[in-house]
């Protein structure tokens, strides 16, 4: 029997977090992807797998760190190095929604990691801490209150996000295959939402972060799909 070592994942915060009331109302999760009951974008690897734009391939049979990442969910560090730009009010709202998406993914995968002996959930949850930290850095940089501040595991300020989390958690508790499918749903949603959010941006740092987060979601999606075939 295959055994894995469970790791405790600590949620990491970067920069100053919003304190007090939530300034971002009705985040973008309410308007895009299956979080709003809309069709989600299908992401299917081509013959060579997912191309990262950096010369790496995410397809089956990959080698080195990228090949390992497809199997266990490890992904690249989404550190922000580009300079800031300007955001519209809608883009600031979307940025707040991205924080909620990253928290939803972290909370969900952490819950599944506690129920199933599958290292993929531990690894992807660990990656989500970096992703949420990157988004929180941007929230601070652009003066947007963090809608996840002070929220415990599984708790969200937006009712639509809360309902989505509750539904996916219940789905995943039906068994290993259902939990992996819930992960697929989350990552497909993230890819669709990040792709939409990248349109019309005039902020190099946000563009860099969203592009890397989308790449990471493609990586995570491939990992969940790979585990689903075992």
C-alpha positions as CSV (number, residue, x, y, z in Angstrom):
1,X,0.0,0.0,0.0
2,X,1.3,3.4,-0.9
3,X,1.8,5.7,2.1
4,X,2.4,9.4,2.2
5,X,3.5,11.8,4.9
6,X,1.0,14.4,5.8
7,X,2.3,17.9,6.3
8,X,0.6,20.6,8.3
9,X,0.1,23.6,6.1
10,X,0.0,27.1,7.7
11,X,-1.9,29.9,5.9
12,X,0.6,32.6,5.0
13,X,-0.3,36.3,4.8
14,X,1.8,38.9,3.1
15,X,1.7,42.6,3.7
16,X,-0.7,44.5,5.9
17,X,-4.2,43.0,5.9
18,X,-7.5,44.8,5.9
19,X,-8.8,45.3,9.4
20,X,-12.4,46.0,10.3
21,X,-15.3,46.0,7.8
22,X,-15.1,44.4,4.3
23,X,-14.7,47.2,1.7
24,X,-15.1,44.9,-1.3
25,X,-18.7,44.0,-1.8
26,X,-20.1,41.4,-4.3
27,X,-16.8,40.1,-5.4
28,X,-16.2,38.9,-9.0
29,X,-16.9,35.3,-8.0
30,X,-20.6,36.3,-8.1
31,X,-20.3,37.1,-11.8
32,X,-17.9,34.6,-13.5
33,X,-17.4,30.9,-13.8
34,X,-19.5,28.2,-12.2
35,X,-19.4,30.2,-9.0
36,X,-22.3,32.1,-10.6
37,X,-23.8,29.1,-12.2
38,X,-22.2,29.9,-15.6
39,X,-20.5,27.3,-17.8
40,X,-16.9,26.9,-16.9
41,X,-14.1,26.9,-19.4
42,X,-12.8,23.5,-20.3
43,X,-9.0,23.1,-20.1
44,X,-7.6,20.2,-22.0
45,X,-3.9,19.5,-22.4
46,X,-2.7,19.3,-26.0
47,X,-0.4,16.5,-27.2
48,X,2.6,18.2,-25.5
49,X,0.8,19.1,-22.3
50,X,0.4,22.6,-20.9
51,X,3.0,25.0,-22.2
52,X,4.1,27.4,-19.4
53,X,5.6,30.0,-21.8
54,X,8.9,29.4,-20.1
55,X,10.0,26.4,-22.0
56,X,8.5,23.9,-19.6
57,X,6.0,21.2,-20.5
58,X,3.3,20.0,-18.1
59,X,2.2,17.0,-20.2
60,X,2.4,13.3,-19.2
61,X,5.9,12.0,-19.2
62,X,7.4,15.4,-18.2
63,X,10.8,15.2,-16.6
64,X,12.5,16.9,-13.6
65,X,10.6,19.3,-11.4
66,X,7.8,19.9,-13.9
67,X,7.1,16.2,-14.3
68,X,7.0,15.8,-10.5
69,X,4.8,18.8,-10.2
70,X,2.1,17.3,-12.5
71,X,2.0,14.3,-10.2
72,X,1.9,16.0,-6.8
73,X,0.6,19.6,-7.4
74,X,3.9,21.4,-6.7
75,X,4.1,24.7,-8.7
76,X,6.2,27.7,-9.3
77,X,6.6,30.5,-6.8
78,X,4.2,33.4,-7.8
79,X,6.4,36.1,-6.4
80,X,5.6,39.6,-7.7
81,X,8.6,41.5,-9.2
82,X,6.9,43.8,-11.7
83,X,6.1,47.5,-11.0
84,X,2.6,48.8,-10.2
85,X,0.2,50.4,-12.5
86,X,-3.5,51.5,-12.2
87,X,-6.7,49.6,-11.6
88,X,-10.2,50.6,-12.3
89,X,-12.8,50.1,-9.5
90,X,-14.1,47.0,-11.2
91,X,-10.6,45.6,-11.4
92,X,-10.1,46.3,-7.7
93,X,-13.3,44.4,-7.0
94,X,-12.0,41.5,-9.1
95,X,-8.7,41.5,-7.1
96,X,-10.7,41.1,-3.9
97,X,-12.6,38.2,-5.5
98,X,-9.3,36.5,-6.4
99,X,-8.4,36.5,-2.7
100,X,-11.7,34.7,-2.0
101,X,-11.0,32.2,-4.7
102,X,-7.5,31.4,-3.3
103,X,-8.9,31.0,0.2
104,X,-11.7,28.8,-1.0
105,X,-9.1,26.5,-2.7
106,X,-6.8,26.5,0.3
107,X,-9.6,25.7,2.8
108,X,-11.1,23.0,0.5
109,X,-7.9,21.2,-0.2
110,X,-6.9,21.4,3.5
111,X,-10.2,19.8,4.4
112,X,-9.7,17.0,1.9
113,X,-6.0,16.5,3.0
114,X,-7.4,15.7,6.4
115,X,-9.8,13.1,5.1
116,X,-7.8,11.3,2.3
117,X,-4.3,10.0,2.2
118,X,-3.4,11.7,-1.1
119,X,-0.4,14.0,-1.1
120,X,-1.7,16.0,-4.0
121,X,-4.1,17.9,-1.6
122,X,-1.3,18.7,0.8
123,X,1.0,20.0,-2.0
124,X,-1.7,22.0,-3.7
125,X,-2.9,23.5,-0.4
126,X,0.7,24.5,0.3
127,X,0.9,26.3,-3.1
128,X,-2.4,28.1,-2.4
129,X,-0.8,29.8,0.7
130,X,1.7,31.4,-1.7
131,X,-1.0,32.4,-4.1
132,X,-3.1,34.0,-1.4
133,X,0.0,35.8,-0.1
134,X,0.6,37.2,-3.6
135,X,-2.9,38.4,-3.9
136,X,-2.8,40.0,-0.5
137,X,0.3,41.9,-1.4
138,X,-1.6,43.4,-4.4
139,X,-4.6,44.2,-2.2
140,X,-2.3,46.2,0.1
141,X,-0.4,47.8,-2.8
142,X,-3.7,49.1,-4.4
143,X,-5.5,50.0,-1.1
144,X,-8.1,47.3,-1.4
145,X,-9.5,45.8,1.8
146,X,-8.9,42.1,2.2
147,X,-12.3,40.3,2.1
148,X,-10.7,37.2,3.7
149,X,-9.3,39.0,6.7
150,X,-10.5,37.5,10.0
151,X,-12.3,34.7,8.3
152,X,-11.8,31.2,9.7
153,X,-11.4,28.1,7.6
154,X,-14.5,27.5,5.5
155,X,-16.0,31.0,6.2
156,X,-16.5,33.6,3.5
157,X,-17.9,37.1,3.4
158,X,-19.7,36.6,0.1
159,X,-22.8,34.3,0.3
160,X,-22.2,33.0,-3.2
161,X,-18.7,31.9,-2.4
162,X,-19.9,30.4,0.8
163,X,-22.5,28.4,-0.9
164,X,-20.0,27.2,-3.5
165,X,-17.5,26.1,-0.8
166,X,-20.2,24.2,1.1
167,X,-21.4,22.5,-2.0
168,X,-17.9,21.4,-3.1
169,X,-17.0,20.3,0.4
170,X,-20.1,18.1,0.6
171,X,-19.3,16.8,-2.9
172,X,-15.7,15.9,-2.0
173,X,-16.7,14.1,1.2
174,X,-18.5,11.5,-0.9
175,X,-15.1,9.8,-1.7
176,X,-11.7,10.2,-3.2
177,X,-12.8,10.5,-6.8
178,X,-15.4,13.1,-5.9
179,X,-12.8,15.1,-3.9
180,X,-10.5,15.1,-6.9
181,X,-13.3,16.2,-9.2
182,X,-14.1,19.1,-6.8
183,X,-10.4,20.1,-7.2
184,X,-10.8,20.0,-11.0
185,X,-13.9,22.3,-10.8
186,X,-12.0,24.8,-8.6
187,X,-9.0,24.9,-10.9
188,X,-11.0,25.2,-14.1
189,X,-12.9,28.1,-12.5
190,X,-9.7,29.8,-11.5
191,X,-8.3,29.5,-15.0
192,X,-11.5,31.0,-16.5
193,X,-11.7,33.8,-14.0
194,X,-8.0,34.7,-14.3
195,X,-8.2,34.7,-18.1
196,X,-11.1,37.1,-17.9
197,X,-9.4,39.3,-15.3
198,X,-6.3,39.7,-17.5
199,X,-8.3,41.4,-20.2
200,X,-7.7,45.2,-20.3
201,X,-5.2,45.3,-17.3
202,X,-2.9,48.3,-17.1
203,X,-0.9,47.1,-14.1
204,X,2.3,45.1,-14.8
205,X,2.4,43.6,-11.3
206,X,-1.2,42.4,-11.4
207,X,-0.7,41.1,-14.9
208,X,2.4,39.2,-13.8
209,X,0.6,37.8,-10.7
210,X,-2.5,36.7,-12.6
211,X,-0.5,35.1,-15.4
212,X,1.5,33.1,-12.9
213,X,-1.5,32.1,-10.9
214,X,-3.2,30.9,-14.1
215,X,-0.2,28.9,-14.9
216,X,-0.2,27.4,-11.4
217,X,-3.9,26.5,-11.8
218,X,-3.2,24.7,-15.0
219,X,-0.5,22.8,-13.1
220,X,-2.9,22.0,-10.3
221,X,-5.6,20.9,-12.8
222,X,-3.2,18.5,-14.5
223,X,-2.2,17.1,-11.1
224,X,-5.8,16.4,-10.1
225,X,-6.6,14.9,-13.5
226,X,-3.5,12.7,-13.2
227,X,-4.5,11.4,-9.8
228,X,-8.0,10.8,-11.1
229,X,-6.6,8.1,-13.4
230,X,-4.8,6.1,-10.7
